Amino acid sequence: MNNNSDWHLQTQNGDYLDLSVKRLSSPILIWVAQITGLINKNIENISKKDIRINDIGCNVGHFYRNIDQIKSNVSYTGFDVSDTYLEIARSHFPTANFVNEDVGSKNFDTSKYECDISVISATLEHIDDYEIFLKNIFESTKLFVILRTFIGEESLEDHCLKPGASQSYLIRQFMFEDLKDRSFNLKWKYEVMQDKATESKEKEVCDSIFRTQKIIIFKK
């Protein structure tokens, strides 16, 4: 493992990792159930029997736990830039495909990782060049992009330094206008909805940093 490239080892701590692992044996997370429901609702009228899903920022595999509830044959790929998370995910779900790939890289191969549906939860707000990240996602996705992130009335950037971490990490808030009608998703339809896990209420996500979470589904 290359510790210098492991997002968890740089910016997180043992408490966060323990919580992530503990959640794997807890009831399905609310946001996972909500996004699973969105996928099922939106594939009802699609004739494809086989659906390719990219789970971007997959952490330790929370979304994969619910993959058998999707009403289609699913080919799944989970992406993360932390070997710590991916090793845990692979140990819990040995038949799933988890890869260490930086989706925000200019060298990301959108044709190699072409999919029907992309799921991004609690990840976009930590990306430095989020426009390249989104561009790669939309260019590699054929049907739906489901995005769960912080959206408010102004664009914000703050940094959080957790106890025991060696580096702080970025926490953004987006205006909806930051995310839609870009060159890569200009013709995509979209719907913004409440995040059931947080009821889209403002919450403290780090010391004196408050954010509001919402879900957007983009449809081609």
N, C-alpha and C positions, 0 to 999 in steps of 0.2 A: 504493500500500500504506500502510495506517495502522500505523506501527510500534508505536504505543501498545497496539494490540490483538493484536499478533502474539506468541503464546505462546513461540515459538522465540527471537525476538529479545530477549525479556525474560529468559528463564530458562536458555537453553542456550548452547552455544558452537559455534565452527566445527568442532571435532573431532567433536562429536556429529553434526552435519549431514553431515560427510564420511563418517562411518561409515554413516549411514542411506542415503546415496546409493550407497555402495560395495556395500551389501547387495542393491541392486536388480539387480546383475549377478552376484551370488553364488548358490549353490544355494538353493532355496526354504527359508525359515526353518522350523525344526522345529515351532514353535508353529503356523505357518500350515498345514503339512501335517496336524498333529494336529486342528485345528479343521475343516479341510476333510473329513477322515475322519469326524468326529463328525456333520457336516451330512449327508454321504452316508448314513451309517448310520441316521440318524433320519428321513430323507425317503423311505426305501425303501417304507414302507407308506402314504405319503400320495399321494392321487390327483392332486394339483395338478401340472400340467406346467410352470407358470411360478412361480418363487420370487423374492420381493423380499427383498434383503439390505441391511441398514444396517450399515456398517462404521464404528463410532464411535471417533474418535481414530485416524483412518486413516494419519496420518503421511505418508510419501511414496508410499504405495500398496503396501506389502508384501503385504497379504492379497489385493489385486486380482490380483496376478501369478498366483495359483493358481485364479482364478475359473472357468477353463474345465475344471477338474478336477471341478467340482460336477456331479452327474448330474441336471441339470435346466436349463431355460432360466432364466437369472438376470437379473433387473433389479437393478443395483447402485447404491448411493449411498454415497459416502465422506464422512464429516464430520470436520472439524478446525477449530480456532480459530487456526491459523497459516497465513497466506498464503504464508509461505516454503515450508512443506511442500506446500501445495496446488498452488503453481506448478510445483514439481518433479514432483508426481504427474501433473498435467495434461500436462506436456511428455513424460513417459514413456508415458502411457496416454491419448491424446487422445480416445478414444471413450467413456471412462468418465465417470460423473457424480460430480464432487467439489464439495462446497459448504462454505462457511464459515458454519457455524451452531453456536451454543452450545446443545448438547443439554441442558445444565444450567440453562437460563434458564426462568423462570416463563412466558415468552412463547413457548416452543417449541411449534410447531404439530404436535401428535401426529397429527392427521388428515391433514395435508398429507404427512407423512413416514411414513405407515402402511406396515408391512412384515410379512413372514412370519418373518424371522430377524434378530436383532441380534447382532453380534459386537463385543465390547469387550475389547481386549487392552492391558494396561499403561497404562491411562487412568484408571480409577475412583479409584485411589489418589492422584491429583493433584487431585481435584475438591473444592472447598471445601464446597459444599452437595450432598453425594453423594446424599442422599435425594431431592431434586427431580430430579437427574440420573437416578437409577434409576426413579423414578416415571414420568418421560417415556418412558423406554425401554420399560418394561413396558406402559404404556398404548398405545404405538404398535406393539407387536409382537404378532403373532397366534399364532405357533407355538412358537418357541424363542428363548431368550436365552442366549448362550454368553459367559461372563464369565471372563477370565483376570486375576487380581489377586493381591495379597498377603494371605494368610490365616494367622492364627496363634492362639495361645491367649489373647491379649489385644489390645484395641484400642489402637493407638499412633499418634501424630502426631509427625513430625519435619520439619525443613526442610533442604534441600540448597542450598548456594550453590556453583555451579560456577565455576572460574576463567574470568574474562572475561565472566561474566553480570552483568546489572545488578540482578537480583532473585533471591531464593531461591524454591524451589518446594516445595510440600507433598508429603510421602511418607507415606501412611497404611499401617497394617496393620489389617485387619478381623478380628474374630471372625466365624465363620460365622453366628452369631446376629444380627449386624448386617445381614445381607443377605437373610435368608429370613423368611417368615411376616409380611411387612409388609402394610399395607392394599392395596398394589398388586400383590402376588404371593402372597397368602394361599393361594390354591387351586392354585398351580403346584407340580408335582412337581419334584424336583431330584436331581442326582447330583454328588458332588464327586470329582474324580480328580486323579491326579498330572499335573503339567506336565512333559511329556517333554523340553522344552528345557533345563530346570534340574534335572530329576529331583526337583523340589520340595525341594531341599536349600537350607538357609539360605545366603544369599550377601550380600556387601557391595554395596549399591546406591548408596551415597555414603559419604563419609568417616565411618567408624564407625557407619553405619546399616545394619542387617542385616534382611533380609526373606526370607520363604518364599513362593514363587509356586505357585498351584494353579488349576485350571480347574473351574468349575461350569457345568453345563447345566441350565437351568430349562425345563420343558416344560408347556405349558398343558393 
